[in-house]
């Protein structure tokens, strides 16, 4: 139960960090670098398509954190000596997951709105 509670609390924030780092590096370093062979594409896919794929993957990690937190919240025995801490961690894990899922999905906006590899004036 302890590992599940920690997964619930930490899965979504860690998924957000990886989403941020990978999403930025894909466009900035791989798709738009002067040495890129196919400007604006990563592994044969457009930057927008890759952004959608990584958003879905890391969004699923955040959803998994919420699901694990909900399962833990439902299975915590009332009379256990650790029930207050476990209940608190499960609730925080659910709230964390919802918040970071919104942030991950919101991070998709610039990739869909802005043009890849465009230099700003």
C-alpha positions as CSV (number, residue, x, y, z in Angstrom):
1,X,0.0,0.0,0.0
2,X,2.9,2.4,0.8
3,X,4.4,2.2,-2.7
4,X,1.0,2.7,-4.3
5,X,0.4,5.8,-2.2
6,X,3.8,7.2,-3.2
7,X,3.1,6.4,-6.8
8,X,-0.2,8.3,-6.5
9,X,1.4,11.3,-5.0
10,X,4.5,11.5,-7.4
11,X,3.4,10.0,-10.7
12,X,1.7,13.1,-12.2
13,X,4.4,15.7,-11.2
14,X,7.1,13.5,-12.6
15,X,5.1,12.9,-15.7
16,X,4.8,16.7,-16.1
17,X,8.5,17.2,-15.8
18,X,9.2,14.6,-18.4
19,X,6.5,16.1,-20.7
20,X,8.0,19.5,-20.3
21,X,11.6,18.4,-21.0
22,X,10.9,16.0,-23.8
23,X,8.3,18.3,-25.5
24,X,10.7,21.3,-25.5
25,X,13.8,19.3,-26.6
26,X,12.0,17.6,-29.5
27,X,11.2,20.8,-31.2
28,X,14.1,22.9,-30.1
29,X,17.0,20.4,-30.4
30,X,15.8,17.7,-32.8
31,X,13.3,19.1,-35.2
32,X,14.6,22.7,-35.6
33,X,18.3,22.4,-35.1
34,X,20.5,23.5,-38.1
35,X,21.8,19.9,-38.4
36,X,18.3,18.4,-38.7
37,X,17.9,16.5,-41.9
38,X,14.1,17.0,-42.1
39,X,13.3,20.4,-40.6
40,X,10.1,20.4,-38.5
41,X,9.8,16.6,-38.2
42,X,10.8,14.1,-35.6
43,X,11.1,10.4,-36.6
44,X,9.1,11.2,-39.8
45,X,6.2,12.8,-37.8
46,X,5.3,16.5,-37.5
47,X,6.1,18.2,-34.3
48,X,2.4,18.6,-33.6
49,X,1.8,14.8,-33.9
50,X,4.7,14.0,-31.6
51,X,3.4,16.6,-29.1
52,X,0.0,14.9,-29.1
53,X,1.6,11.4,-28.6
54,X,3.7,12.5,-25.7
55,X,0.8,14.4,-24.1
56,X,-1.4,11.3,-24.3
57,X,1.4,9.1,-22.9
58,X,2.2,11.4,-19.9
59,X,-1.5,12.2,-19.4
60,X,-2.1,8.5,-19.0
61,X,0.5,8.3,-16.3
62,X,-1.2,11.2,-14.5
63,X,-4.6,9.4,-14.8
64,X,-2.9,6.2,-13.5
65,X,-1.8,8.2,-10.5
66,X,-5.3,9.3,-9.8
67,X,-6.7,5.8,-10.3
68,X,-4.2,4.3,-7.8
69,X,-5.0,7.0,-5.3
70,X,-8.7,6.4,-5.6
71,X,-8.1,2.6,-5.2
72,X,-6.0,3.2,-2.1
73,X,-8.6,5.6,-0.7
74,X,-11.3,3.0,-1.1
75,X,-9.3,0.1,0.4
76,X,-7.8,1.8,3.5
77,X,-9.2,0.2,6.6
78,X,-10.9,2.5,9.1
79,X,-9.2,1.1,12.2
80,X,-5.6,0.8,11.0
81,X,-3.0,2.9,12.9
82,X,-1.8,4.5,9.6
83,X,-5.2,5.2,8.1
84,X,-5.1,9.0,8.6
85,X,-1.7,9.3,6.8
86,X,-2.7,6.9,4.1
87,X,-6.1,8.6,3.5
88,X,-4.3,12.0,3.3
89,X,-1.7,10.7,0.9
90,X,-4.5,9.1,-1.3
91,X,-6.4,12.4,-1.4
92,X,-3.3,14.4,-2.2
93,X,-2.4,11.9,-4.9
94,X,-5.8,12.3,-6.6
95,X,-5.7,16.1,-6.3
96,X,-2.1,16.2,-7.6
97,X,-3.0,14.0,-10.6
98,X,-5.9,16.2,-11.6
99,X,-3.9,19.4,-11.3
100,X,-0.9,18.0,-13.3
101,X,-3.1,16.4,-15.9
102,X,-4.6,19.8,-16.6
103,X,-1.1,21.3,-16.8
104,X,0.0,18.5,-19.2
105,X,-3.0,18.9,-21.4
106,X,-2.5,22.7,-21.4
107,X,1.1,22.3,-22.5
108,X,-0.3,20.9,-25.8
109,X,-1.7,24.3,-26.8
110,X,1.5,25.9,-28.0
111,X,2.4,22.9,-30.1
112,X,-0.9,23.0,-31.9
113,X,-1.2,26.8,-32.3
114,X,2.3,27.9,-33.1
115,X,4.2,26.9,-36.2
116,X,7.2,24.7,-35.8
117,X,10.7,26.1,-36.4
118,X,9.4,29.6,-36.9
119,X,11.8,32.4,-35.9
120,X,10.2,35.2,-34.0
121,X,10.9,38.7,-35.1
